Amino acid sequence: MFAVQVTRQARGAVFALRGELDFDSVVQLHEAGDDEVARGAGEGPVVVDCAGLAFCDSSGIGALLRLFHQLAAQDRALRLAAVPTSVARLFSITGLDRVFSVYTDAEQALAAGTGGHDRMAADTNGTAQPMERRNT
């Protein structure tokens, strides 16, 4: 069973993921992301706390990338926290470890500030382009 628990703070929003993020459950992350994007720009970063994430497939990766681009359009950052080893390996294999900013925990990710894109920015055609790497 999969769940997304959303907590909003003054510094941003935290999406705590629990369970398996896959084709059958990805709609829950889409809905949480759409709700957050509808809140508008200037609300700080969104931190996806992966401490309770047991599994992530390509549908889950697609949902994270979708949220990344939605937030980037509002000059907001998507940050990942407490990524399990199995999911971190998937990010490494796919090159997403160079896209997403990853932090030890949600508190560290929130403390990183409220700036916009952490790793990538959209060019004029809307495609992502690498940005300077940050120490996390």
PyMOL commands that set and color helices and strands:
alter all, ss='L'
color gray80, all
select helices_A, chain A and resi 26-39+58-72+85-94+96-98+106-111
alter helices_A, ss='H'
color red, helices_A
select strands_A, chain A and resi 3-9+12-21+46-56+78-81+101-103+120-122+128-130
alter strands_A, ss='S'
color yellow, strands_A
deselect
rebuild
show_as cartoon
